[in-house]
Amino acid sequence: VYLYMRFKDVESHTSSTGGAETEPDGLIFIGKEEDIKKSQRITAKINGREIVVFYHEGKFHALDSRCYLICYLFFFSFLQDIDGQACIVCPWHKFRITLETGEGLYEGINPLEPTPTPKWQSKGVKQRIHKVTIDNGNVYVSPPDLSVSFDSDYFADKYKKGGELAMGK
């Protein structure tokens, strides 16, 4: 079952540097909990990196806003339940990415089985996710730990350095 999503972006509060506001504890303010619940999605920039925060089935999830294979934005996206995991489906590649872990999923078979049956399998973590914290009706994300890299970092950095022009669009 697919849930087609095209929601209006909600402006995040920005500082003079053009990024989201950083709180004294290091968390970055993204928006009001009720606003994000209503829109189901918000995009924000954290130190020039664009992220998307989804509200789905009572939980907030944050991940890089661009597919890990190419700079395609998750403006038009599908949510799909795969084996009990909420996944975003890239509208361009049809890649399934779990909202909880950032894993890429694919359906494959083991040809050595007597009756090969397609099963969902992991490609590993491909999309950077961001920890979400809710406090007093406000939604925050933790700054990304850049000591560990993910496939989505390439396009997040490329977009950050020059936007659509750097992508040849």
C-alpha positions as a Python dict, from the first residue, in 0.01 Angstrom:
ca = {
    (1, 'V'): (0, 0, 0),
    (2, 'Y'): (140, 336, -106),
    (3, 'L'): (59, 669, 52),
    (4, 'Y'): (132, 948, -195),
    (5, 'M'): (268, 1256, -24),
    (6, 'R'): (295, 1609, -159),
    (7, 'F'): (278, 1851, 129),
    (8, 'K'): (350, 2217, 159),
    (9, 'D'): (684, 2293, 315),
    (10, 'V'): (673, 2475, 643),
    (11, 'E'): (934, 2746, 686),
    (12, 'S'): (1177, 2662, 961),
    (13, 'H'): (1299, 2939, 1186),
    (14, 'T'): (1629, 3061, 1052),
    (15, 'S'): (1916, 3251, 1202),
    (16, 'S'): (2115, 3523, 1029),
    (17, 'T'): (2342, 3252, 885),
    (18, 'G'): (2048, 3101, 695),
    (19, 'G'): (2041, 2777, 892),
    (20, 'A'): (1810, 2650, 1161),
    (21, 'E'): (1850, 2797, 1510),
    (22, 'T'): (2092, 2611, 1736),
    (23, 'E'): (1989, 2581, 2098),
    (24, 'P'): (2239, 2597, 2388),
    (25, 'D'): (2233, 2215, 2420),
    (26, 'G'): (2341, 2178, 2055),
    (27, 'L'): (1999, 2070, 1928),
    (28, 'I'): (1869, 2249, 1620),
    (29, 'F'): (1514, 2387, 1626),
    (30, 'I'): (1316, 2274, 1321),
    (31, 'G'): (959, 2379, 1390),
    (32, 'K'): (647, 2345, 1601),
    (33, 'E'): (526, 1991, 1663),
    (34, 'E'): (163, 2071, 1570),
    (35, 'D'): (264, 2243, 1243),
    (36, 'I'): (466, 1940, 1132),
    (37, 'K'): (190, 1700, 1236),
    (38, 'K'): (-56, 1896, 1020),
    (39, 'S'): (167, 1913, 713),
    (40, 'Q'): (317, 1564, 769),
    (41, 'R'): (651, 1694, 640),
    (42, 'I'): (888, 1989, 667),
    (43, 'T'): (1219, 2065, 502),
    (44, 'A'): (1491, 2261, 677),
    (45, 'K'): (1858, 2345, 632),
    (46, 'I'): (2115, 2254, 895),
    (47, 'N'): (2450, 2420, 826),
    (48, 'G'): (2357, 2432, 457),
    (49, 'R'): (2248, 2066, 450),
    (50, 'E'): (1885, 2016, 351),
    (51, 'I'): (1690, 1761, 555),
    (52, 'V'): (1329, 1649, 558),
    (53, 'V'): (1135, 1567, 874),
    (54, 'F'): (836, 1334, 832),
    (55, 'Y'): (556, 1273, 1078),
    (56, 'H'): (421, 926, 1010),
    (57, 'E'): (205, 700, 1226),
    (58, 'G'): (277, 891, 1547),
    (59, 'K'): (655, 924, 1498),
    (60, 'F'): (891, 1190, 1367),
    (61, 'H'): (1170, 1083, 1132),
    (62, 'A'): (1444, 1303, 983),
    (63, 'L'): (1675, 1222, 693),
    (64, 'D'): (1871, 1392, 418),
    (65, 'S'): (1623, 1534, 168),
    (66, 'R'): (1798, 1401, -143),
    (67, 'C'): (1806, 1043, -263),
    (68, 'Y'): (2141, 873, -204),
    (69, 'L'): (2192, 791, -573),
    (70, 'I'): (2127, 1128, -730),
    (71, 'C'): (2020, 1468, -607),
    (72, 'Y'): (1649, 1400, -654),
    (73, 'L'): (1446, 1571, -380),
    (74, 'F'): (1179, 1391, -181),
    (75, 'F'): (915, 1656, -268),
    (76, 'F'): (697, 1397, -436),
    (77, 'S'): (731, 1080, -239),
    (78, 'F'): (550, 767, -143),
    (79, 'L'): (546, 606, 197),
    (80, 'Q'): (524, 230, 194),
    (81, 'D'): (514, -29, 470),
    (82, 'I'): (765, -307, 403),
    (83, 'D'): (777, -592, 653),
    (84, 'G'): (658, -359, 929),
    (85, 'Q'): (904, -81, 841),
    (86, 'A'): (790, 261, 718),
    (87, 'C'): (983, 345, 402),
    (88, 'I'): (1005, 642, 172),
    (89, 'V'): (1009, 548, -195),
    (90, 'C'): (1226, 764, -420),
    (91, 'P'): (993, 888, -696),
    (92, 'W'): (1273, 870, -953),
    (93, 'H'): (1449, 539, -876),
    (94, 'K'): (1175, 363, -676),
    (95, 'F'): (1438, 289, -409),
    (96, 'R'): (1292, 202, -71),
    (97, 'I'): (1462, 374, 223),
    (98, 'T'): (1356, 302, 581),
    (99, 'L'): (1262, 611, 780),
    (100, 'E'): (1392, 458, 1103),
    (101, 'T'): (1744, 356, 994),
    (102, 'G'): (1813, 493, 643),
    (103, 'E'): (1862, 140, 507),
    (104, 'G'): (1806, 81, 140),
    (105, 'L'): (1579, -219, 78),
    (106, 'Y'): (1540, -433, -232),
    (107, 'E'): (1336, -737, -317),
    (108, 'G'): (1550, -1030, -423),
    (109, 'I'): (1551, -1406, -448),
    (110, 'N'): (1801, -1677, -362),
    (111, 'P'): (1829, -1882, -683),
    (112, 'L'): (1969, -2174, -483),
    (113, 'E'): (1639, -2224, -298),
    (114, 'P'): (1421, -2505, -437),
    (115, 'T'): (1133, -2257, -480),
    (116, 'P'): (1286, -1908, -493),
    (117, 'T'): (1057, -1659, -320),
    (118, 'P'): (1116, -1283, -335),
    (119, 'K'): (1214, -1139, 4),
    (120, 'W'): (1301, -787, 117),
    (121, 'Q'): (1672, -752, 189),
    (122, 'S'): (1897, -470, 303),
    (123, 'K'): (2154, -287, 90),
    (124, 'G'): (2289, -140, 415),
    (125, 'V'): (2242, 214, 546),
    (126, 'K'): (2243, 448, 247),
    (127, 'Q'): (2060, 759, 368),
    (128, 'R'): (2176, 971, 661),
    (129, 'I'): (1912, 993, 931),
    (130, 'H'): (1901, 1262, 1197),
    (131, 'K'): (1791, 1215, 1558),
    (132, 'V'): (1466, 1397, 1638),
    (133, 'T'): (1383, 1532, 1985),
    (134, 'I'): (1047, 1676, 2093),
    (135, 'D'): (1047, 1924, 2384),
    (136, 'N'): (759, 2150, 2494),
    (137, 'G'): (587, 2125, 2155),
    (138, 'N'): (905, 2204, 1961),
    (139, 'V'): (1081, 1969, 1720),
    (140, 'Y'): (1461, 1958, 1721),
    (141, 'V'): (1723, 1752, 1541),
    (142, 'S'): (2073, 1670, 1654),
    (143, 'P'): (2356, 1793, 1433),
    (144, 'P'): (2484, 1514, 1206),
    (145, 'D'): (2783, 1307, 1317),
    (146, 'L'): (3002, 1356, 1011),
    (147, 'S'): (3270, 1118, 1141),
    (148, 'V'): (3063, 841, 978),
    (149, 'S'): (2973, 877, 610),
    (150, 'F'): (2672, 758, 413),
    (151, 'D'): (2595, 751, 41),
    (152, 'S'): (2350, 1044, 77),
    (153, 'D'): (2635, 1266, 203),
    (154, 'Y'): (2773, 1303, -150),
    (155, 'F'): (2464, 1480, -285),
    (156, 'A'): (2397, 1665, 39),
    (157, 'D'): (2747, 1816, 10),
    (158, 'K'): (2724, 1878, -363),
    (159, 'Y'): (2393, 2062, -327),
    (160, 'K'): (2527, 2257, -29),
    (161, 'K'): (2824, 2379, -238),
    (162, 'G'): (2630, 2505, -537),
    (163, 'G'): (2269, 2406, -544),
    (164, 'E'): (2104, 2295, -864),
    (165, 'L'): (2370, 2468, -1076),
    (166, 'A'): (2639, 2239, -938),
    (167, 'M'): (2421, 1941, -1035),
    (168, 'G'): (2414, 2054, -1399),
    (169, 'K'): (2042, 2144, -1394),
}
